[in-house]
Amino acid sequence: MLGALLFLGGTAIAPTLTVQNSLVGALAPAHATTEAFTWLSTMATGASAVGAALGGALVDGSSGVTGSLVLAVAGAAVAVLVTLVPGRRPSSVARERMAV
C-alpha cells in the first residue's frame, strides 16, 4: 500500500516543478531571473528536507501511517481550498509573458 501511495504522490512532482519553473520564468524580471530560479531551488530543497524530517517523525510516532494519511488528506484539502480563493489572477504583464 505504501508503494502505491508513494507512486501516486510522485506523479504530481513533474507537473508541479513544470508549473513552478514556468511561473518563475514568466514573472521574474529579466535582470533577476537567475536569482529567482535560485530562490525557487533553495525553497523547494529546504521544504523537501523539512517535510521528510517531519514525515519520518510522524510515521515513527504513536499515530503511525494512519496519522500520516490523515495529515496528507488534510493538506490536500487545504491546497484545493486555496486554489478556489477568488481574485487570484495574474496581472496583464504576466499574462502577456506567459502567452509568448
C-alpha positions in Angstrom: 0.0 0.0 0.0 2.8 2.4 0.9 4.4 1.8 -2.6 1.1 2.7 -4.3 0.8 5.8 -2.3 4.3 6.9 -3.0 3.8 6.3 -6.7 0.6 8.3 -6.6 2.4 11.2 -4.8 5.3 11.0 -7.2 3.0 11.6 -10.2 2.4 15.1 -9.0 6.1 16.1 -8.8 6.8 16.7 -12.5 3.8 18.8 -13.2 4.4 20.8 -10.0 8.1 21.5 -11.0 7.0 22.5 -14.5 4.4 25.0 -13.3 6.8 26.4 -10.7 9.6 27.0 -13.3 7.1 28.4 -15.9 5.8 30.9 -13.3 9.2 32.0 -12.2 10.3 32.4 -15.8 7.2 34.4 -16.7 7.0 36.6 -13.6 10.7 37.3 -12.7 12.2 40.5 -14.2 14.8 39.7 -16.8 17.7 41.1 -14.7 16.7 38.9 -11.7 15.8 35.6 -13.5 18.9 33.7 -12.2 18.3 34.8 -8.6 14.6 33.9 -8.9 15.4 30.4 -10.0 18.0 30.1 -7.3 15.5 31.1 -4.6 13.0 28.6 -6.1 15.5 25.8 -5.9 16.5 26.7 -2.4 13.0 26.8 -1.1 12.0 23.6 -2.8 15.0 21.7 -1.5 14.5 23.2 2.0 10.8 22.4 2.1 11.6 18.8 0.9 14.1 18.4 3.7 11.8 19.7 6.4 8.9 17.7 5.0 10.9 14.4 5.0 12.1 15.0 8.6 8.6 15.8 9.8 7.0 12.9 7.9 9.5 10.5 9.3 8.9 11.7 12.8 5.1 11.4 12.3 5.3 7.9 10.9 7.6 6.8 13.8 5.3 8.4 16.3 2.3 6.9 18.0 -0.2 7.8 15.2 1.9 5.9 12.6 0.8 5.6 9.0 -2.8 6.3 9.8 -1.9 9.7 11.2 0.2 10.4 8.2 -2.6 9.6 5.8 -5.0 11.9 7.7 -2.4 14.7 7.6 -1.9 14.2 3.8 -5.6 14.3 3.2 -6.0 17.5 5.3 -3.1 19.1 3.4 -4.6 18.2 0.0 -8.0 19.7 1.2 -6.2 22.9 2.2 -4.5 23.1 -1.2 -7.8 22.6 -3.0 -9.4 25.4 -0.9 -6.5 27.8 -1.6 -6.9 27.3 -5.4 -10.6 28.2 -5.1 -10.0 31.6 -3.5 -11.4 34.2 -5.9 -9.3 37.1 -7.2 -6.1 35.1 -7.7 -5.4 36.1 -11.3 -2.0 37.0 -12.9 -1.5 40.6 -13.9 -1.8 41.6 -17.6 2.0 41.8 -17.9 2.3 38.2 -16.5 -0.4 37.0 -18.9 1.5 38.6 -21.9 4.7 37.0 -20.8 3.1 33.5 -20.4 1.5 33.7 -23.8 4.8 34.0 -25.5 
